[in-house]
């Protein structure tokens, strides 16, 4: 067989596999945003860079205490038929951090996943794959925050062999790579360094996650960034773009 024919077969096979993944997601979850599909929020069909800029502008309004007026009835009917969020968020479960508020976003704008310590688990990854591949969200932001209890507990677990009841220990174990990595750099403020390192490690994990997210990142359809929410000011510091 000639090399050209073999190359065409490989391309055809990759196309088939890509279509199979999309088809499987469609059958499982529905709501695939094809070109002719119903799109409840047309303003959310934007590029990754536009999505990041929109988050930054929304946070600026939040910090200035000048949020956009809320109208909960305007899009209610449209959102009952589907969703197309312009960004996905991996946030900590901390009650002091509310992505919809800190980015001054409306219902239907953000696809939010939350877990103490804002790190990737199999369930979180599956949810973000859904947000990116099915809902066509062009942006994922891993959002850490200052004074994170999960980060503090993880530092104690590594430095002092502290143990915690129930399943809490699994969180400190999962966050320990960020602690050890930050400790190697001998930072002046270990907690701040671990918070940043944890965000960066999970940004990298999502960017390189196969089979769905990495392909979308490489094609330019998806951007994965990192940020830290400062509890004292409300500002989100973008630390990785």
N, C-alpha and C positions, 0 to 999 in steps of 0.2 A: 504493500500500500504506500502511495506517495505521502511525503511529509505534509503537503498541503491538505490532503484529504484527512489525515490524522489530526491535524490542527483544527480543521473545521468540526470534526467529531468531538474534540475536547471542548471547543467553544459551545457547541450545541448541548453537550452534556452539562456544562456549567450553567447555561441558560435554563435547562430543564430543572436542574437542582434548585436554582434560585426561584423559579416559578413554583416548584413543588413546596418550598418553604413558605412562600407567600400564600399559596393556595391552602396549605394546612392551617396557617394562622387564620386565614379568612374563614375557613370552615369551623374552626374552634371558637373564634371570638366574634367574627363578623366585623362590620364597620370599617372595612378597608377603604381608604380614601383614593379611589381611582380618579382619573381625570374627569370623568362624568358623574362622579358620586356626589351625593348631597353633602355640602360643607356648611355646617352651622355658623361658623365664624370665619368669614372670608379674610378678615384682617389678620388672622393667625397663619395664613399661608405665606410664610416669609423665609428668608435665608437664615442659616446658622448665625452669621454675624449680626443680622438685623434682630434676631431673637435675643442675643446677648445684650445688644444695645438697649433693647426694650426692657430687659430686666434691670440694667443699670439705671435707666431713666426712672423706672418705677421705684427703685430703692431710694433714689434722690428725693422723690416726692414724699416717700414715707419718712425719711429723716427730717425733711423740712415740715412735716406734719401738714402736708397739702395733698392729701389723697384725692384721686378722681372721684366724682360723685357716684354713688352706688345706685344702680337701677336693677333690682332683682327680677323684675318682670319682663324687661326688654328682650332678653334672649331665652327665657324659660321654655317657650314652645319649641324653638329651634334646637336647643340642647337636649330636649326630650327625645329627639330623633337621632342624635349622634354627638360625637365630640371630635375636635381637632386641636388639642392644646399646642401652643407654640414652644413649650419647653417642658422637660421632665426634670424633677428635682429629687435627689437623694439627700434627705435631711435627717438630722437627729430627731428623736422622739421628744426631746425636751419641750416642756409646755411653754417655755419663754421664747421659743423659735416658731414662728408661723410663716411659712413661705408665701402664702397668698397675701398676707398683710405686708411683710417686709419688701415684697416686690410690687405692691399696690396692684395686684392682679385680680381679675374678675373670675367668676365661675366659668369653667370651660377653658381657661387659659393655661393652667399648670397641671401636669400629671405628677402627683406627689407620692413618693414612697418614703417611709420613715422607719428608722430603727435606732435604738440607743447606740451612739457612737458613729452614726452615718457611714456605714461600711457595706460592702457588697456581700450579700448572702445569695444562695441559689434562688430563693424566692424573689429577692430584690432584683437580681439580674433578669429573671424571667419577666418581671413586671416592666422593667425598663426596655427590654427587647420588644415587648408588646407596644409600649409607648412610641418607640422609634419605628418599628417595622409595620405595625398595623395602623397606628394613629398618625404616623408620618411626622412626628415631632422632630424638628431639626436640631434640637439642643438638649444636652443633659448637663446639669450642674450638680456637682457634689458639694453640699453646703455644710461645712463644719461650723463650730461656734466657740466663742470664748467661755471659760469656766464650765467646761463639759464634765459632768460627773463620771461618765463612762471613761473618759480620758484619764481623769485623776485616779480612778480605781485601777485602771490598767497599769499606770505608773507604779502604784503601790504593789500590785501583783508581781511586777517584774523586779522592783527594787527591794521590796520587803517580804516577798513571798506571801502576801496577803491573800486570803481565800474568802469567797463570798458564797452566800447560801443559794440553794435552788439552782436555776439555770443561769444566774447572773455571771457565774464564773466563765461560762462559754464566751461571753462578750469580752471580758478582759483577756482571755486567751486569744481570741480572734484579733484583738487590737494590739497584741504584744509585738508583732513585727514593726509597727510604727514606733513603739517605745524604744525598741532596741536600735532601730535605724537612727532615730534622733539622738540617742545617747552617744553614739559613735562620734557625733559632731561636737560633743561637749558644749552645748548651748548655754547661754547665761540664764535663759528661762526655759526649763525643760518642758513644762506644760504647754507653753505656746509653741515650742518646736514640735512636740508630738502632735498637737492639733493640726498643724500645717502638714507634717509628714503623713499623717493619716489621710488627709484630703488628697495629697499628691499620689499616694500609693493606690487609692481607689479610682482616681482619675485614670491612671495608667492601666489599671485592671480593666476598666470599662472600655478604654480605647482599643485594647488588644483582645477583647473578648470575642471568641468565635462561637458560632458561625455567622452571627448577625451583625453585631455592633462594629467590629473591626472593618468589615466590608463597607459599611455605610460611612465610617470615618474616612477610609481611604478614597472613597468616591466623592467626598465632599458633601454628601447628603446630611451628614451629622457631625456636630462638634461636641466634644466633651470637655468641660472646663471645671475649675475648682474655685470655691470661694469660702470666706470665713465671715460669719455674722458676728458683729461686736455687740454684745448685750448692752454695754453702757451707752452707746451712741445710736444703735440701730442700723449702722452702715454695714454694707457687705463689701468686703475687700476681695477683689478678684485676684487670685494668686497664680492661676494657670489658665492660659488661653490656647 
